[in-house]
């Protein structure tokens, strides 16, 4: 890993480090990978979403963030726009979100939350679609996403205003997950700063 970029901080309304961005990207890409096959089964000859996921992993694994993440993200979102179904569209878009997570902006706007949580909400929605629209499946997948969220991920999320619940199902699922993560239990009074720091180091290096 390039130690200079690893310690680099991006500043705006608040700071984001490259390590924090890698934690966000890892969270997003795990959800994108869960549903990539939905797109690839629907569009067998389009590798753009997979390329975006590969670009996300390159950044997560220590490469500098470059034009690669931007370009593959845009390509995956183009693939989403031409996808033949809602599920395939959401899967391709999630791959694009994974690549673009490297460029999450430190701007205190609710719209930025989508770059952190939209892929997880999309995965939940895809699960609902594949189960014939069963909202219980979406709820179960949101619980999985909540369990995947690490302390660093939640810390970054809380720097942004809460996501607003829109009229579409993905926006509703994202708002539900956002609220749940923000309400996650705070460390108990006996939880020491040292143990919290140890947890963050483990997360960055895992």
VONULO-341532 format. One record per atom (N, C-alpha, C): x, y, z; residue in three letters. Coordinates in steps of 0.001 Angstrom, whole numbers, padded with zeros to 6 digits, always signed. Layout:
BEGIN
XYZAla;...
//
This chain:
BEGIN
+000834-001196+000000Unk;+000000+000000+000000Unk;+000868+001244+000000Unk;+000480+002261-000758Unk;+001165+003537-000773Unk;+000854+004250+000533Unk;+001862+004325+001441Unk;+001613+004877+002768Unk;+001277+006359+002703Unk;+001813+007083+001705Unk;+001506+008506+001592Unk;+000026+008706+001309Unk;-000513+007918+000350Unk;-001921+008090+000064Unk;-002798+007467+001145Unk;-002302+006399+001791Unk;-003069+005779+002860Unk;-003394+006785+003955Unk;-002446+007687+004241Unk;-002643+008655+005319Unk;-003213+009977+004815Unk;-003450+010087+003520Unk;-003967+011324+002953Unk;-005360+011601+003475Unk;-005648+012864+003710Unk;-006954+013293+004185Unk;-007595+014208+003157Unk;-008862+013943+002853Unk;-009636+014794+001968Unk;-010507+015673+002850Unk;-010435+016972+002652Unk;-011142+017902+003522Unk;-012256+018626+002788Unk;-013296+018909+003532Unk;-014427+019687+003026Unk;-015167+020226+004230Unk;-016438+019834+004379Unk;-017168+020197+005591Unk;-016635+019425+006796Unk;-015947+018342+006529Unk;-015264+017526+007527Unk;-014164+016776+006792Unk;-013418+015952+007497Unk;-012313+015213+006889Unk;-012698+013759+006616Unk;-012125+013213+005559Unk;-012199+011781+005273Unk;-010793+011311+004926Unk;-010347+010258+005558Unk;-009033+009710+005226Unk;-009187+008629+004157Unk;-008085+008304+003518Unk;-008106+007223+002535Unk;-008477+005896+003209Unk;-008023+005696+004432Unk;-008400+004470+005141Unk;-009909+004411+005338Unk;-010515+005522+005691Unk;-011968+005548+005873Unk;-012693+005303+004558Unk;-012196+005887+003492Unk;-012806+005656+002185Unk;-012700+004189+001783Unk;-011613+003546+002146Unk;-011480+002114+001829Unk;-012477+001274+002627Unk;-012745+001675+003854Unk;-013760+000978+004638Unk;-015133+001123+003983Unk;-015454+002330+003543Unk;-016729+002561+002851Unk;-016794+001733+001572Unk;-015726+001780+000790Unk;-015719+001044-000479Unk;-015868-000459-000256Unk;-015239-000979+000787Unk;-015363-002408+001088Unk;-016812-002760+001417Unk;-017475-001917+002186Unk;-018881-002156+002538Unk;-019757-002157+001290Unk;-019544-001182+000430Unk;-020367-001082-000779Unk;-020100-002255-001718Unk;-018837-002605-001917Unk;-018517-003635-002901Unk;-019021-005007-002468Unk;-019071-005258-001185Unk;-019597-006554-000733Unk;-021053-006722-001146Unk;-021824-005659-001054Unk;-023223-005731-001475Unk;-023333-005816-002999Unk;-022466-005087-003680Unk;-022492-005141-005146Unk;-022142-006541-005643Unk;-021183-007172-005008Unk;-020812-008534-005402Unk;-021953-009525-005154Unk;-022712-009299-004107Unk;-023823-010203-003793Unk;-024826-010305-004938Unk;-024973-009202-005700Unk;-026032-009157-006722Unk;-025496-009062-008150Unk;-024182-009087-008311Unk;-023613-008960-009653Unk;-024160-010024-010601Unk;-024340-011238-010108Unk;-024816-012327-010973Unk;-026202-012034-011551Unk;-026985-011224-010861Unk;-028322-010866-011372Unk;-028177-010124-012696Unk;-027231-009204-012745Unk;-026992-008490-014007Unk;-026362-009410-015036Unk;-025354-010168-014638Unk;-024624-010978-015611Unk;-025482-012093-016202Unk;-026454-012557-015466Unk;-027372-013547-016034Unk;-028353-012912-017008Unk;-028661-011645-016785Unk;-029593-010947-017665Unk;-028902-010402-018909Unk;-027641-010000-018758Unk;-026874-009416-019865Unk;-025527-010136-019885Unk;-025456-011195-020626Unk;-024305-012097-020531Unk;-023026-011558-021168Unk;-023152-010555-022021Unk;-021980-010090-022762Unk;-021522-008694-022343Unk;-021887-008255-021156Unk;-021521-006911-020699Unk;-020698-007036-019419Unk;-019414-006729-019522Unk;-018506-006886-018385Unk;-018289-005584-017617Unk;-019021-004533-017955Unk;-018766-003233-017316Unk;-019005-003232-015806Unk;-020079-003809-015298Unk;-020231-003827-013834Unk;-019123-004609-013125Unk;-018718-005733-013693Unk;-017633-006505-013073Unk;-016336-005687-013072Unk;-016076-004943-014130Unk;-014870-004111-014171Unk;-014907-003053-013067Unk;-016093-002522-012781Unk;-016226-001525-011713Unk;-015932-002155-010358Unk;-016407-003370-010145Unk;-016119-004067-008886Unk;-014625-004342-008762Unk;-013994-004743-009844Unk;-012543-004968-009809Unk;-011790-003684-009470Unk;-012253-002575-010021Unk;-011618-001282-009736Unk;-011801-000902-008272Unk;-012968-001204-007728Unk;-013206-000929-006311Unk;-012242-001722-005445Unk;-012064-003006-005762Unk;-011159-003840-004973Unk;-009708-003381-005106Unk;-009343-002880-006271Unk;-007977-002376-006432Unk;-007714-001250-005425Unk;-008664-000344-005286Unk;-008529+000741-004322Unk;-008546+000210-002893Unk;-009479-000667-002591Unk;-009591-001232-001241Unk;-008294-001916-000831Unk;-007669-002592-001776Unk;-006462-003359-001477Unk;-005187-002526-001477Unk;-005335-001224-001617Unk;-004185-000354-001414Unk;-003745+000493-002578Unk;-004297+000280-003764Unk;-003920+001117-004906Unk;-004449+002533-004712Unk;-003764+003484-005318Unk;-004262+004852-005301Unk;-005604+004936-006022Unk;-006451+005837-005595Unk;-007676+006078-006353Unk;-007292+006902-007587Unk;-007779+006489-008725Unk;-007381+007097-009990Unk;-008586+007226-010903Unk;-008303+007578-012140Unk;-009360+007658-013146Unk;-010038+006310-013353Unk;-009332+005220-013028Unk;-009912+003882-013192Unk;-011238+003753-012463Unk;-011294+004210-011208Unk;-012541+004100-010452Unk;-013637+004983-011051Unk;-013273+006169-011482Unk;-014275+007071-012066Unk;-014829+006510-013375Unk;-013947+006054-014240Unk;-014366+005591-015565Unk;-015208+004321-015459Unk;-014755+003367-014653Unk;-015517+002118-014546Unk;-016856+002339-013859Unk;-016904+003298-012936Unk;-018177+003615-012298Unk;-019168+004166-013316Unk;-018727+005109-014124Unk;-019596+005675-015157Unk;-020048+004604-016139Unk;-019143+003710-016506Unk;-019499+002640-017443Unk;-020552+001707-016839Unk;-020404+001382-015561Unk;-021376+000502-014916Unk;-022742+001174-014832Unk;-022758+002474-014581Unk;-024032+003178-014530Unk;-024670+003262-015925Unk;-023851+003336-016952Unk;-024403+003282-018318Unk;-025012+001901-018576Unk;-024336+000864-018098Unk;-024878-000485-018244Unk;-026212-000602-017515Unk;-026316+000038-016373Unk;-027566-000011-015607Unk;-028714+000615-016392Unk;-028427+001724-017060Unk;-029499+002414-017784Unk;-030072+001577-018924Unk;-029288+000667-019467Unk;-029768-000164-020574Unk;-030149-001575-020129Unk;-030162-001820-018825Unk;-030486-003162-018315Unk;-031952-003497-018584Unk;-032266-004775-018781Unk;-033615-005167-019198Unk;-034631-005297-018062Unk;-034213-005172-016813Unk;-035146-005336-015706Unk;-034713-004458-014540Unk;-035622-004257-013606Unk;-035286-003456-012427Unk;-034155-004104-011640Unk;-034225-005402-011452Unk;-033195-006079-010664Unk;-031827-005965-011323Unk;-031759-006174-012630Unk;-030488-006060-013343Unk;-029969-004635-013291Unk;-030870-003683-013400Unk;-030461-002270-013342Unk;-029864-001941-011983Unk;-030519-002375-010929Unk;-030010-002095-009589Unk;-028673-002786-009337Unk;-028504-003979-009877Unk;-027246-004698-009694Unk;-026092-003973-010374Unk;-026314-003513-011596Unk;-025257-002794-012309Unk;-024952-001464-011629Unk;-025986-000794-011177Unk;-025773+000485-010499Unk;-024985+000301-009212Unk;-025238-000795-008508Unk;-024492-001068-007284Unk;-023008-001248-007567Unk;-022687-001892-008676Unk;-021281-002037-009054Unk;-020654-000672-009325Unk;-021395+000192-009998Unk;-020903+001543-010221Unk;-020695+002297-008919Unk;-021611+002106-007973Unk;-021475+002751-006670Unk;-020229+002255-005934Unk;-019901+000981-006111Unk;-018719+000426-005443Unk;-017449+001117-005925Unk;-017343+001310-007230Unk;-016149+001968-007768Unk;-016081+003434-007362Unk;-017224+004104-007361Unk;-017226+005546-007064Unk;-017080+005837-005573Unk;-017199+004826-004717Unk;-017055+005059-003278Unk;-015684+005630-002930Unk;-014703+005368-003759Unk;-013367+005924-003521Unk;-013385+007449-003555Unk;-014390+008017-004199Unk;-014479+009466-004349Unk;-015658+010048-003584Unk;-016080+009388-002497Unk;-017094+009954-001621Unk;-016652+011347-001181Unk;-017554+012323-001303Unk;-017193+013715-001008Unk;-017464+014063+000456Unk;-016544+014784+001088Unk;-016768+015224+002471Unk;-017639+016478+002510Unk;-018838+016356+002002Unk;-019799+017456+001930Unk;-021019+017071+002755Unk;-021435+017928+003652Unk;-022537+017609+004568Unk;-023884+017736+003865Unk;-024136+016832+002939Unk;-025387+016789+002208Unk;-025962+015378+002291Unk;-027262+015279+002493Unk;-027905+013980+002640Unk;-027729+013112+001404Unk;-027621+013733+000237Unk;-027464+012972-000988Unk;-026216+012116-001015Unk;-025201+012494-000244Unk;-023970+011705-000207Unk;-024164+010348+000467Unk;-025196+010241+001290Unk;-025448+008971+001975Unk;-025687+007844+000975Unk;-026255+008172-000168Unk;-026484+007160-001184Unk;-025212+006478-001638Unk;-024101+007197-001614Unk;-022825+006599-002018Unk;-022343+005572-001002Unk;-022893+005622+000209Unk;-022522+004668+001246Unk;-023525+003518+001323Unk;-024812+003829+001228Unk;-025852+002849+001550Unk;-026741+002419+000384Unk;-026640+003069-000762Unk;-027574+002726-001838Unk;-027389+001302-002345Unk;-026154+000837-002393Unk;-025925-000530-002871Unk;-026554-001554-001932Unk;-026454-001321-000639Unk;-027064-002260+000303Unk;-028581-002227+000194Unk;-029159-001039+000032Unk;-030604-000941-000160Unk;-031027-001590-001474Unk;-030208-001438-002504Unk;-030516-002053-003803Unk;-030467-003573-003704Unk;-029491-004093-002963Unk;-029409-005548-002782Unk;-030649-006068-002064Unk;-031119-005305-001086Unk;-032340-005697-000378Unk;-033539-005676-001320Unk;-033607-004664-002158Unk;-034711-004577-003113Unk;-034668-005730-004118Unk;-033487-006067-004583Unk;-033358-007200-005506Unk;-033850-008474-004832Unk;-033500-008648-003562Unk;-033984-009807-002833Unk;-035500-009859-002777Unk;-036112-008698-002567Unk;-037578-008623-002565Unk;-038148-009022-003922Unk;-037566-008475-004977Unk;-038059-008775-006332Unk;-037979-010265-006607Unk;-036855-010865-006265Unk;-036664-012287-006543Unk;-037574-013164-005688Unk;-038091-012590-004587Unk;-039017-013322-003719Unk;-040461-012939-004009Unk;-040710-012373-005191Unk;-042063-012007-005563Unk;-042579-010761-004883Unk;-041659-009895-004439Unk;-042057-008640-003800Unk;-042242-008734-002301Unk;-041712-009757-001683Unk;-041891-009978-000244Unk;-041044-008993+000562Unk;-041664-008054+001280Unk;-040881-007074+002046Unk;-040115-007689+003207Unk;-040539-008867+003666Unk;-039816-009516+004763Unk;-038398-009887+004339Unk;-038229-010204+003053Unk;-036891-010520+002543Unk;-036025-009268+002576Unk;-036595-008146+002170Unk;-035854-006894+002228Unk;-035429-006560+003643Unk;-036334-006758+004600Unk;-036002-006490+005997Unk;-034861-007391+006476Unk;-034897-008655+006088Unk;-033842-009582+006496Unk;-032497-009184+005898Unk;-032513-008735+004655Unk;-031262-008326+004011Unk;-030741-007019+004602Unk;-031641-006140+005026Unk;-031189-004930+005714Unk;-030524-005281+007040Unk;-031041-006288+007716Unk;-030411-006718+008965Unk;-029003-007241+008690Unk;-028836-007978+007597Unk;-027500-008435+007222Unk;-026581-007232+006975Unk;-027104-006224+006292Unk;-026311-005019+006025Unk;-025958-004307+007317Unk;-026887-004286+008253Unk;-026612-003646+009533Unk;-025484-004390+010253Unk;-025498-005702+010179Unk;-024455-006486+010823Unk;-023097-006291+010156Unk;-023106-006002+008887Unk;-021856-005787+008162Unk;-021225-004431+008462Unk;-022018-003501+008926Unk;-021529-002135+009136Unk;-020580-002096+010327Unk;-019383-001626+010106Unk;-018358-001569+011138Unk;-018397-000224+011858Unk;-017735-000114+012990Unk;-017712+001175+013693Unk;-017189+002326+012838Unk;-016180+002078+012026Unk;-015656+003149+011172Unk;-016693+003566+010133Unk;-017367+002588+009532Unk;-018403+002884+008541Unk;-019491+003745+009169Unk;-019942+003386+010350Unk;-021005+004155+011015Unk;-020504+005545+011394Unk;-019255+005636+011807Unk;-018679+006939+012146Unk;-018673+007867+010934Unk;-018287+007339+009777Unk;-018320+008140+008552Unk;-019753+008530+008211Unk;-020667+007579+008280Unk;-022071+007848+007949Unk;-022630+008991+008776Unk;-022306+009028+010044Unk;-022867+010027+010946Unk;-022343+011439+010688Unk;-021352+011569+009859Unk;-020877+012909+009487Unk;-021816+013582+008487Unk;-022690+012798+007888Unk;-023633+013310+006890Unk;-025020+013454+007498Unk;-025843+014361+006956Unk;-027242+014429+007391Unk;-027961+013129+007037Unk;-029018+012794+007764Unk;-029756+011558+007478Unk;-030334+011536+006062Unk;-030396+010330+005504Unk;-031011+010157+004184Unk;-032510+010416+004285Unk;-033065+011002+003248Unk;-034502+011233+003205Unk;-035179+010030+002558Unk;-036379+009729+003006Unk;-037120+008592+002460Unk;-037924+009052+001253Unk;-037531+008596+000081Unk;-038206+008983-001152Unk;-039400+008106-001436Unk;-039940+008254-002624Unk;-041145+007521-002995Unk;-040842+006125-003516Unk;-039615+005894-003979Unk;-039313+004553-004511Unk;-038809+003634-003394Unk;-038909+002355-003636Unk;-038626+001368-002604Unk;-037158+001382-002169Unk;-036231+001574-003097Unk;-034821+001607-002717Unk;-034561+002762-001748Unk;-035134+003923-002014Unk;-034956+005068-001127Unk;-035537+004790+000249Unk;-036665+004109+000296Unk;-037272+003761+001580Unk;-036399+002792+002357Unk;-035881+001789+001667Unk;-035001+000828+002322Unk;-033726+001505+002813Unk;-033177+002407+002015Unk;-031953+003098+002410Unk;-032195+003964+003633Unk;-033323+004657+003671Unk;-033644+005486+004825Unk;-033797+004639+006082Unk;-034427+003479+005947Unk;-034592+002577+007088Unk;-033244+002110+007615Unk;-032353+001707+006708Unk;-031025+001260+007116Unk;-030235+002400+007737Unk;-030297+003553+007142Unk;-029594+004732+007648Unk;-030019+005026+009089Unk;-031319+005043+009325Unk;-031830+005312+010670Unk;-031344+004251+011652Unk;-031381+003002+011231Unk;-030956+001906+012107Unk;-029488+002028+012490Unk;-028651+002357+011523Unk;-027220+002465+011807Unk;-026922+003652+012718Unk;-027638+004747+012518Unk;-027415+005922+013368Unk;-027859+005671+014803Unk;-028825+004776+014952Unk;-029329+004459+016283Unk;-028557+003322+016948Unk;-027535+002829+016237Unk;-026740+001725+016795Unk;-026195+002119+018166Unk;-026108+001142+019033Unk;-025691+001418+020414Unk;-024332+002085+020440Unk;-024215+003123+021262Unk;-022929+003763+021488Unk;-022094+002884+022417Unk;-020773+003053+022376Unk;-019942+002269+023296Unk;-020374+002483+024740Unk;-020334+001438+025520Unk;-020699+001541+026930Unk;-019664+002386+027664Unk;-020030+002931+028851Unk;-019065+003766+029588Unk;-017745+003049+029864Unk;-017786+001738+029976Unk;-016563+001000+030266Unk;-015726+000692+029042Unk;-016214+001101+027858Unk;-015493+000827+026610Unk;-014374+001848+026475Unk;-013139+001414+026529Unk;-012009+002328+026584Unk;-011637+002840+025213Unk;-010964+003990+025200Unk;-010475+004555+023944Unk;-009483+003615+023289Unk;-008701+002926+024108Unk;-007711+002013+023549Unk;-008400+000877+022793Unk;-009435+000287+023387Unk;-010091-000830+022713Unk;-010759-000365+021434Unk;-011291+000858+021425Unk;-011904+001390+020205Unk;-010840+001590+019126Unk;-009693+002105+019531Unk;-008617+002303+018565Unk;-008144+000973+018000Unk;-008062-000040+018865Unk;-007667-001361+018390Unk;-008651-001895+017369Unk;-009941-001681+017616Unk;-010964-002151+016664Unk;-010811-001458+015332Unk;-010522-000165+015335Unk;-010357+000583+014086Unk;-009134+000095+013329Unk;-008041-000187+014048Unk;-006846-000684+013358Unk;-007110-002029+012703Unk;-007818-002905+013410Unk;-008142-004204+012840Unk;-008994-004050+011577Unk;-009904-003089+011640Unk;-010788-002883+010491Unk;-010024-002387+009278Unk;-009115-001441+009484Unk;-008351-000888+008383Unk;-007440-001904+007738Unk;-006938-002845+008527Unk;-005946-003780+008014Unk;-006525-005115+007608Unk;-007826-005333+007835Unk;-008423-006629+007490Unk;-008674-006751+006014Unk;
//
